[in-house]
Amino acid sequence: MSKTTAKNFAVFCNACEYWLDYLGLKDYEVHYQHQECDCRAMCFADPAAGIAILVLGKEWHDCPVTDENVEKSAFHEVSELLLAKLVQHAVNRSTTREDIEISTHEIIRRMENTFYRDAIHSKDTPGKVVRGVPKTRSKSKARAVKTKSG
């Protein structure tokens, strides 16, 4: 068993803030707690109220407490927050297909405006994409995609 420290909690909070900002999750009032729990970290979210609590567990039983593992846990919890509205729809009996589609596309737009944007504009891929494959990728590694025509 490993115990997390105040320094680990600061790393967790800073990493959460980074990913919240990166993903544009500005629609939540986020609080942080460092407390006992049954896992490395947890996310409690109320999408309707726009409130979230991200928790770093004080004791870890399944892996060592390192900055990398703490940062990965922060990414994991922010990812749960990203999906919280969709999960809420999934468990609500009155959810419509349209509710799920709206939530799904909110997530997709965030990913387009973050991961996709950054991959396309990174130093390795200078902003041009050919047939969905970054320009710097060699043709030998690219796979053709066949589509069915009506």
C-alpha positions as CSV (number, residue, x, y, z in Angstrom):
1,M,0.0,0.0,0.0
2,S,1.2,3.5,-0.9
3,K,0.0,6.7,0.6
4,T,-0.5,10.0,-1.3
5,T,0.9,13.2,0.1
6,A,0.0,16.9,-0.1
7,K,2.5,17.2,-3.0
8,N,0.7,14.4,-4.8
9,F,-2.6,16.2,-4.3
10,A,-1.1,19.4,-5.7
11,V,0.1,17.4,-8.8
12,F,-3.4,15.9,-9.1
13,C,-5.1,19.3,-8.9
14,N,-2.7,20.9,-11.4
15,A,-3.1,18.0,-13.9
16,C,-6.9,18.1,-13.5
17,E,-6.9,21.8,-14.2
18,Y,-4.7,21.3,-17.3
19,W,-7.1,18.7,-18.8
20,L,-10.2,20.7,-17.8
21,D,-8.8,23.7,-19.6
22,Y,-7.5,21.6,-22.6
23,L,-10.9,20.0,-23.1
24,G,-12.8,23.2,-22.5
25,L,-14.8,21.8,-19.6
26,K,-15.7,25.3,-18.3
27,D,-19.3,24.4,-17.6
28,Y,-18.6,22.8,-14.2
29,E,-17.7,24.3,-10.9
30,V,-15.0,21.9,-9.9
31,H,-13.9,21.1,-6.3
32,Y,-11.0,18.9,-5.2
33,Q,-10.7,16.6,-2.2
34,H,-7.9,14.5,-0.8
35,Q,-9.6,11.7,1.1
36,E,-10.0,8.0,1.9
37,C,-11.7,6.1,-0.9
38,D,-11.7,2.6,-2.4
39,C,-9.7,3.5,-5.5
40,R,-6.9,5.8,-6.6
41,A,-9.3,8.6,-7.5
42,M,-13.0,9.4,-8.1
43,C,-15.2,11.8,-9.9
44,F,-18.6,12.9,-8.5
45,A,-20.5,14.9,-11.1
46,D,-23.9,16.5,-11.2
47,P,-24.2,17.7,-14.8
48,A,-27.6,19.4,-14.2
49,A,-26.1,21.5,-11.4
50,G,-22.8,21.9,-13.1
51,I,-20.9,20.8,-10.1
52,A,-18.1,18.2,-9.9
53,I,-15.8,16.9,-7.1
54,L,-12.6,15.3,-8.2
55,V,-11.0,13.2,-5.4
56,L,-7.5,11.8,-5.0
57,G,-7.5,8.8,-2.7
58,K,-5.1,8.8,0.2
59,E,-4.2,5.1,-0.1
60,W,-3.4,3.3,-3.3
61,H,-3.3,-0.5,-3.2
62,D,-2.8,-1.4,-6.9
63,C,0.2,0.7,-8.0
64,P,3.0,2.9,-6.8
65,V,2.3,6.6,-6.1
66,T,4.3,8.5,-8.7
67,D,3.8,11.8,-10.4
68,E,3.0,10.0,-13.7
69,N,0.4,7.7,-12.0
70,V,-1.1,10.7,-10.2
71,E,-1.3,12.7,-13.5
72,K,-2.8,9.7,-15.3
73,S,-5.4,9.4,-12.6
74,A,-6.2,13.1,-13.0
75,F,-6.7,12.5,-16.8
76,H,-8.9,9.5,-16.0
77,E,-11.2,11.5,-13.7
78,V,-11.5,14.5,-16.0
79,S,-12.4,12.0,-18.8
80,E,-15.1,10.7,-16.5
81,L,-16.4,14.2,-16.1
82,L,-16.4,14.6,-19.9
83,L,-18.6,11.6,-20.1
84,A,-20.8,12.4,-17.1
85,K,-23.8,13.8,-19.0
86,L,-23.8,10.9,-21.4
87,V,-23.7,8.4,-18.5
88,Q,-26.5,10.3,-16.8
89,H,-28.6,9.9,-19.9
90,A,-27.8,6.2,-20.1
91,V,-29.2,5.5,-16.7
92,N,-32.2,7.7,-16.9
93,R,-35.3,5.9,-18.1
94,S,-36.8,9.0,-19.7
95,T,-33.8,9.7,-21.9
96,T,-34.6,10.0,-25.6
97,R,-32.3,9.0,-28.4
98,E,-32.0,12.7,-29.2
99,D,-30.6,13.3,-25.7
100,I,-28.0,10.7,-26.2
101,E,-27.1,12.0,-29.7
102,I,-26.7,15.6,-28.4
103,S,-24.5,14.4,-25.5
104,T,-22.4,12.2,-27.9
105,H,-21.9,15.1,-30.3
106,E,-20.9,17.5,-27.5
107,I,-18.1,15.0,-26.7
108,I,-17.1,14.5,-30.3
109,R,-16.9,18.3,-30.8
110,R,-14.7,18.7,-27.8
111,M,-12.4,15.9,-29.1
112,E,-12.3,17.5,-32.6
113,N,-11.4,20.9,-31.0
114,T,-8.7,19.4,-28.9
115,F,-7.1,16.0,-29.7
116,Y,-7.8,16.2,-33.5
117,R,-6.8,19.8,-33.8
118,D,-3.6,19.3,-31.9
119,A,-2.7,16.1,-33.9
120,I,-3.2,17.9,-37.2
121,H,-1.3,21.0,-36.1
122,S,1.6,19.3,-34.3
123,K,5.2,19.6,-35.5
124,D,5.0,16.1,-36.9
125,T,1.9,16.8,-39.0
126,P,2.2,20.4,-40.4
127,G,-1.5,21.0,-40.9
128,K,-2.3,19.0,-44.0
129,V,-4.2,15.7,-44.0
130,V,-4.4,13.4,-47.1
131,R,-7.3,11.0,-47.1
132,G,-7.5,11.1,-43.3
133,V,-3.8,10.2,-42.9
134,P,-1.3,12.8,-41.7
135,K,0.9,14.1,-44.5
136,T,4.1,12.9,-42.9
137,R,3.0,9.3,-42.8
138,S,4.6,7.2,-45.5
139,K,2.3,5.7,-48.2
140,S,3.5,2.2,-47.4
141,K,1.9,2.5,-43.9
142,A,-1.3,4.1,-45.1
143,R,-4.3,1.7,-45.6
144,A,-6.9,2.3,-48.3
145,V,-10.5,2.5,-47.0
146,K,-13.1,1.0,-49.2
147,T,-16.6,2.3,-49.1
148,K,-19.8,0.7,-50.4
149,S,-21.6,2.6,-53.1
150,G,-25.3,2.6,-53.2
